[in-house]
Amino acid sequence: MDGAVVGARCNICDHAFVESGARVGDNVTVKNAVLIWSGVTIEDDVFLGPGCCFTNDLRPRSKRKKAAEELTPTMVRQGATIGGNATIVCGCEVGAHAFVAAGSVVARDVAPHALVAGVPARQIGWVCECGERLGDDLACSCGNRYELIDERRGLRPASGAVRAALQ
């Protein structure tokens, strides 16, 4: 819609909807039937699986149209993946490189690199920037290694670790 911002080199597939006031960064893949409403910000390099949906109003009513400033913003940070048919409830932040499993309902913030699944979504592990699930040592077969900051703030590259170049 007019007033939506869509970055460069995005792939927006059939029947996707980007409402006025939504922001989509560069290199974002928006698969079929994705709904991005006003107040939703998608940073660069995000993957939005088919049929995933965002909300922007915690108390919607049919007879009352809310002004943009009354809507609750949502943020999806760089490199995150939202699986097919997942729902992201407004007011949540999905951290950088986090992975939301297909069909999940995210009703609270997701830490960077967290892997979440279920209804409601709960953390079940950690993922690398390349998308692979990490073991207990937080090392990936691609060469990336991580260390835990804390459960809320997620992972960061390990000190002195050589980071693999992502293709």
For each residue, the residues with C-beta under 8 A, 3 or more apart:
1: 4 17 18 19 20
2: 20
3: 20 21
4: 1 18 19 20 21 22 23 24 36
5: 22 23 24
6: 10 12 18 24 28
7: 10 24 25 26 27 28 44
8: 26 27
9: 26 27
10: 6 7 24 26 27 28 29 30
11: 28 29 30
12: 6 16 18 30
13: 16 30 31 32 34 50
14: 32 33
15: 32 33
16: 12 13 30 31 32 33 34 35 36
17: 1 34 35 36
18: 1 4 6 12 22 24 30 36
19: 1 4 22 36 37 38
20: 1 2 3 4 38
21: 3 4 37 38 39 68 71
22: 4 5 18 19 36 37 38 39 40 41 42
23: 4 5 40 41 42
24: 4 5 6 7 10 18 28 30 36 42
25: 7 28 42 43 44 45 46 78
26: 7 8 9 10 44 45
27: 7 8 9 10 44 45
28: 6 7 10 11 24 25 42 44 45 46 47 48
29: 10 11 46 47 48
30: 10 11 12 13 16 18 24 34 36 48
31: 13 16 34 47 48 49 50 51 52 84
32: 13 14 15 16 50 51
33: 14 15 16 50 51
34: 13 16 17 30 31 48 49 50 51 52 53
35: 16 17 52 53 54
36: 4 16 17 18 19 22 24 30 40 42 48 54
37: 19 21 22 40 54 55 56 71
38: 19 20 21 22 56 68 71
39: 21 22 56 68 71 72 73 74 90
40: 22 23 36 37 54 56 73 74 76 88 90
41: 22 23 73 74 75 76
42: 22 23 24 25 28 36 46 48 76
43: 25 46 75 76 77 78 79 80 96
44: 7 25 26 27 28 78 79
45: 25 26 27 28 78 79
46: 25 28 29 42 43 76 78 79 80 81 82
47: 28 29 31 80 81 82
48: 28 29 30 31 34 36 42 52 82
49: 31 34 52 81 82 83 84 85 86 102
50: 13 31 32 33 34 84 85
51: 31 32 33 34 84 85
52: 31 34 35 48 49 82 83 84 85 86 87 88
53: 34 35 85 86 87 88
54: 35 36 37 40 74 87 88 90
55: 37 58 74 87 88 89 90
56: 37 38 39 40 71 72 73 74 90
57: 60 66 70 71 72 90
58: 55 72 89 90 91
59:
60: 57
61: 64
62:
63:
64: 61
65:
66: 57 70 71
67: 70 71
68: 21 38 39 71
69:
70: 57 66 67
71: 21 37 38 39 56 57 66 67 68 90
72: 39 56 57 58 90 91
73: 39 40 41 56 90 91
74: 39 40 41 54 55 56 88 89 90 91 92 93
75: 41 43 92 93 94
76: 40 41 42 43 46 80 82 88 93 94
77: 43 80 93 94 95 96 97 98 112
78: 25 43 44 45 46 96 97
79: 43 44 45 46 96 97 129
80: 43 46 47 76 77 94 95 96 97 98 99 100 110
81: 46 47 49 98 99 100 131
82: 46 47 48 49 52 76 86 88 94 100
83: 49 52 86 99 100 101 102 103 104
84: 31 49 50 51 52 102 103
85: 49 50 51 52 53 102 103
86: 49 52 53 82 83 100 101 102 103 104 105 106 121
87: 52 53 54 55 104 105 106
88: 40 52 53 54 55 74 76 82 92 94 100 106
89: 55 58 74 92 105 106 107
90: 39 40 54 55 56 57 58 71 72 73 74
91: 58 72 73 74
92: 74 75 88 89 106 107 108 109 110
93: 74 75 76 77 109 110
94: 75 76 77 80 82 88 98 100 106 109 110
95: 77 80 98 109 110 111 112 113 114 154
96: 43 77 78 79 80 112 113 154
97: 77 78 79 80 112 113 127 128 129
98: 77 80 81 94 95 110 111 112 113 114 115 116 127 154
99: 80 81 83 114 115 116 127 131
100: 80 81 82 83 86 88 94 104 106 110 116 117 121
101: 83 86 104 115 116 117 118 121 124
102: 49 83 84 85 86
103: 83 84 85 86 119
104: 83 86 87 100 101 116 117 118 119 121
105: 86 87 89 118 119 120 121
106: 86 87 88 89 92 94 100 110 116 120 121
107: 89 92 120 121
108: 92 120 121
109: 92 93 94 95 152
110: 80 92 93 94 95 98 100 106 114 116 121 123
111: 95 98 114 123 151 152 153 154 155
112: 77 95 96 97 98 153 154 155 156
113: 95 96 97 98 126 127 128 129 134 146 154 155
114: 95 98 99 110 111 123 125 126 127 154
115: 98 99 101 123 124 125 126 127 133
116: 98 99 100 101 104 106 110 121 122 123 124
117: 100 101 104 121 122 124
118: 101 104 105 121 122 124
119: 103 104 105
120: 105 106 107 108
121: 86 100 101 104 105 106 107 108 110 116 117 118
122: 116 117 118
123: 110 111 114 115 116 151
124: 101 115 116 117 118
125: 114 115 133 134
126: 113 114 115 133 134 138 146 154 155
127: 97 98 99 113 114 115 131 132 133 134
128: 97 113 131 132 133 134 140 142 144 146
129: 79 97 113 144 166
130: 140 142 144 164 166
131: 81 99 127 128
132: 127 128 140 141 142
133: 115 125 126 127 128
134: 113 125 126 127 128 137 138 139 140 146
135: 138 139
136:
137: 134
138: 126 134 135 145 146 147 148 155 158
139: 134 135 144 145 146
140: 128 130 132 134 143 144 145 146 164
141: 132
142: 128 130 132 164 166
143: 140 162 163 164
144: 128 129 130 139 140 157 161 163 164
145: 138 139 140 157 158 161
146: 113 126 128 134 138 139 140 155 156 157 158 161
147: 138 155 156 157 158 159
148: 138 151 154 155
149: 153 154 155 156
150: 153
151: 111 123 148 154
152: 109 111
153: 111 112 149 150
154: 95 96 98 111 112 113 114 126 148 149 151
155: 111 112 113 126 138 146 147 148 149
156: 112 146 147 149
157: 144 145 146 147 161 163
158: 138 145 146 147 161
159: 147
160:
161: 144 145 146 157 158
162: 143
163: 143 144 157
164: 130 140 142 143 144
165:
166: 129 130 142
167:
